[in-house]
Every structure is written in structure tokens, then in C-alpha cells.
Amino acid sequence: MDEIIISEANTGSSSVPEEAQDKKIRTIADALISSKILLIPASTIYGISCRYDDRKALNRIYKIKRRRPDMPFIVLISNTNQLEMLVKDLNITAKKLIEQYWKIKKPRPLTLILRKNDGPVGLITDAIGTIAVRMAGLKVIRDIISLSGPIVSTSATLSGTSISPKDISAVPSDIRENMDMVVRLKNALNGTESTIVDVTGNTPILIREGALSFESILREL
């Protein structure tokens, strides 16, 4: 199992030369393109990732996590142009929240449930035709996704457990030992999961409150 250490860009504390970081980003993206399963930092916790359209890798993740196949994963994107690969019919509520929480220098941990288009595979969508999407919060992860295409992200835990792994040591050994690559972030993560809001209708519905309060989200509308 390979391990790569990366740093978040533009923090002022990175000791990784830009050329070396770029090489690591390319290596990680190539691993995702090659159907590898990675332990990778999301914006708040460590998660398991593969390309969003890789059925074989997606099935492996379900088995590793011991997760029911009717519980789809969140998809991470690097820019709003990638939404065209995944969703359709964005309503005014969705557009406002995307503008406020995603189209900023440091996207915030808000996952939106949206209407899927005909592209995504069934393993990342639910029975009623929706898909959960989030803009990757870390610039270094967005740089990876810009090369690899959208990726799934699911907490690096066994299904049914309540831990939120903000460092590699908190990830269960049953998870770590089944990864093709471990991507370690030098910067600290805060350990709080994203907030999930359903915006398939004009009235937002809270699915899970996490790093952002639902009240603060409603104030943006």
C-alpha cells in the first residue's frame, strides 16, 4: 500500500515544494483513474474515495465498509462545471446555496441533495433519482479532482459506527488495510462532518446537521 503526504495550498505553512506537490497530485489522480480505492482527507474528516463512475471500485468500498447498497455515497467535485456530469434542473434555492457556499475561495462543508441526470451510476444515486454532491473544501483535493474527475467520498469508518476520523490513526485497521493508497494531509482536520440539505424542492430540508447550522443556511436564502 502506497502512502503520500500532501499539504493544503495557500496556508503559509506548507513545507512541500510546489513541483513536488504537483507530482503527488498527478500520482493520486492517476491512482483514481486506475480504479484504485484511496483513504483521502475530505475538508473535515478522512474518507474513502474512488471515481464516481467506477462500479468495480464502488462495490469494493461497499464491502469494505460493510454498508448496505441502498445507501449511496456523496460525490465531491472540484468546480461547478462538473455538476453538468451529475445533475439537472437546479432550482433557485440550489443556485443560491451553490453561490454562497461553493463559489467562494474556500468552499464550506455543505452537501446538497440534487436531481440527478442520466449520467451517474446507480450506486451513487437513490431510488427516487437524487444524488448528494459537495464541492471539495481543500484546494489540494480540488486540484486532484480536476484531473481525475468527480470522486465519491464516504467516512473512513465501518457502517453503523459513530467516529469521525480527523487523523489517520483514528481510521479502523479494517479500513486502512484494504486501501490501495493512503493520502495523508499535513494540516489538521476539524473532525466534524458536512451538513446535508435536500434542495430538490424550493424549500430546503435538513438531512444531517454537521459543521454548518441549518439556521445559518436558511439565513442565506
C-alpha positions in Angstrom: 0.0 0.0 0.0 1.4 3.4 -1.0 1.3 6.4 1.2 1.6 10.0 0.0 1.8 13.1 2.2 0.3 16.3 0.9 -0.2 19.8 2.3 -3.1 22.2 1.8 -2.2 25.0 -0.5 -2.1 28.7 0.4 -1.9 28.1 4.1 1.5 29.7 4.5 2.8 26.7 6.4 3.4 24.2 3.6 6.9 22.8 3.5 6.2 20.8 0.3 7.8 22.4 -2.8 5.3 23.3 -5.4 6.8 21.0 -8.0 6.8 18.0 -5.6 3.2 18.7 -4.6 2.2 18.8 -8.3 3.8 15.5 -8.9 1.9 14.0 -5.9 -1.4 15.4 -7.1 -0.8 13.8 -10.5 0.1 10.4 -8.9 -3.1 10.5 -6.7 -5.3 11.4 -9.7 -3.7 8.6 -11.8 -4.5 6.2 -9.0 -8.1 7.2 -9.0 -8.3 6.9 -12.8 -6.8 3.5 -12.5 -9.7 2.2 -10.3 -7.8 2.5 -7.0 -9.5 3.0 -3.7 -7.9 5.7 -1.6 -8.0 6.9 2.0 -8.1 10.6 1.5 -8.8 13.8 3.5 -12.1 15.5 2.9 -12.5 19.0 4.2 -13.3 17.9 7.8 -12.5 14.2 8.2 -10.7 11.3 6.4 -12.8 9.4 3.9 -12.7 6.6 1.3 -12.8 7.6 -2.3 -12.8 6.3 -5.9 -14.0 7.7 -9.2 -17.8 8.3 -9.1 -18.4 6.2 -12.2 -16.2 3.2 -11.3 -18.6 0.4 -10.5 -15.9 -2.2 -9.5 -14.3 0.2 -7.1 -17.6 1.4 -5.7 -18.6 -2.2 -4.9 -15.3 -2.7 -3.2 -16.0 0.3 -0.9 -19.4 -1.0 0.0 -17.9 -4.4 1.0 -15.0 -2.8 3.0 -17.4 -0.5 4.9 -20.0 -3.3 5.3 -22.5 -0.8 4.0 -26.0 -1.5 2.6 -26.1 -1.0 -1.2 -29.2 1.2 -0.8 -27.1 3.9 1.0 -25.5 5.9 -1.8 -22.2 7.9 -1.3 -21.6 11.7 -1.6 -19.8 12.9 -4.7 -17.1 15.5 -4.5 -16.5 18.0 -7.3 -13.7 20.5 -8.0 -15.8 23.1 -9.8 -19.4 23.8 -10.7 -18.8 22.9 -14.3 -18.6 19.2 -13.2 -22.2 19.5 -12.0 -23.3 19.0 -15.6 -22.0 15.5 -15.4 -24.2 14.7 -12.4 -27.4 16.8 -12.0 -30.2 18.6 -13.8 -32.9 21.2 -13.2 -31.2 23.3 -10.5 -33.9 25.4 -8.8 -33.4 28.9 -7.4 -32.7 27.5 -3.8 -30.0 25.2 -5.0 -28.4 28.0 -7.1 -28.4 30.4 -4.2 -26.7 27.9 -1.9 -24.1 26.9 -4.5 -23.3 30.6 -5.0 -23.0 31.3 -1.2 -21.2 28.1 -0.1 -19.4 26.6 -3.1 -18.4 29.5 -5.4 -16.0 31.1 -2.9 -12.2 30.8 -2.4 -12.7 28.3 0.4 -15.8 26.3 -0.1 -17.7 25.4 3.0 -18.8 21.9 4.2 -22.3 21.9 2.7 -23.6 18.8 0.9 -26.6 19.3 -1.4 -29.1 16.6 -2.5 -30.0 17.4 -6.1 -31.9 15.9 -9.0 -29.6 13.5 -10.9 -29.3 13.4 -14.7 -28.8 10.3 -16.8 -25.1 10.1 -16.2 -24.4 8.8 -12.7 -24.4 5.1 -11.9 -27.0 3.6 -9.6 -24.5 3.1 -6.7 -24.2 6.8 -6.1 -27.9 7.7 -6.5 -31.1 6.7 -4.7 -34.3 5.1 -5.9 -36.1 8.4 -6.4 -33.4 9.9 -8.7 -31.4 12.2 -6.4 -27.6 12.5 -5.8 -25.6 14.1 -2.9 -22.9 16.5 -4.1 -20.4 18.7 -2.3 -17.6 21.0 -3.5 -14.3 19.7 -2.1 -13.3 22.1 0.7 -9.5 21.6 0.4 -7.8 23.2 -2.6 -5.3 20.3 -2.9 -8.2 17.8 -3.2 -9.9 20.1 -5.8 -6.7 20.0 -7.8 -6.8 16.2 -7.7 -10.4 16.1 -8.8 -9.8 18.5 -11.6 -7.5 15.8 -13.1 -9.4 12.6 -12.0 -13.0 13.8 -12.4 -15.6 13.7 -9.6 -15.0 11.2 -6.8 -17.2 9.6 -4.1 -16.5 10.4 -0.5 -17.6 8.3 2.5 -16.3 8.4 6.0 -13.4 6.1 6.7 -15.4 4.1 9.2 -17.3 0.8 9.3 -21.0 1.3 8.6 -23.0 1.9 11.8 -20.1 3.3 13.8 -20.1 6.9 15.0 -16.5 8.0 15.0 -15.4 10.9 12.8 -11.7 10.3 11.9 -9.8 13.6 11.7 -6.4 11.8 11.5 -5.2 8.5 10.1 -4.7 6.9 13.5 -8.5 7.1 14.1 -9.3 5.1 11.0 -10.1 1.5 11.8 -7.4 -1.0 10.8 -10.1 -3.0 8.8 -10.4 0.1 6.6 -6.7 1.1 6.3 -5.6 -2.4 5.4 -7.9 -2.6 2.4 -6.9 0.7 0.8 -4.8 0.8 -2.3 -3.3 4.2 -1.3 -3.3 6.4 1.8 -3.2 10.1 1.3 -2.1 11.9 4.5 -2.7 15.6 5.0 0.0 17.5 7.0 -2.7 20.1 8.0 -5.2 19.3 10.8 -8.8 18.4 10.1 -11.6 19.5 12.5 -13.4 16.2 12.7 -16.9 17.4 12.0 -18.9 16.0 9.1 -20.6 18.2 6.5 -24.2 19.4 6.8 -26.5 17.7 4.3 -29.5 19.6 2.9 -32.1 18.4 0.3 -32.8 21.1 -2.3 -34.7 19.1 -4.8 -37.6 21.3 -3.9 -37.7 25.1 -3.4 -38.0 24.6 0.4 -34.7 23.1 1.8 -34.9 20.1 4.0 -32.3 19.3 6.6 -31.0 15.7 6.3 -28.0 15.9 8.6 -26.7 18.9 10.6 -22.9 18.9 10.8 -20.3 21.7 10.5 -22.8 24.3 9.4 -26.0 25.0 11.3 -29.3 24.7 9.4 -30.4 28.0 10.8 -27.4 29.8 9.3 -28.0 28.2 5.9 -31.6 29.4 5.9 -30.5 32.9 6.6 -28.6 32.9 3.2 -31.9 32.3 1.3 
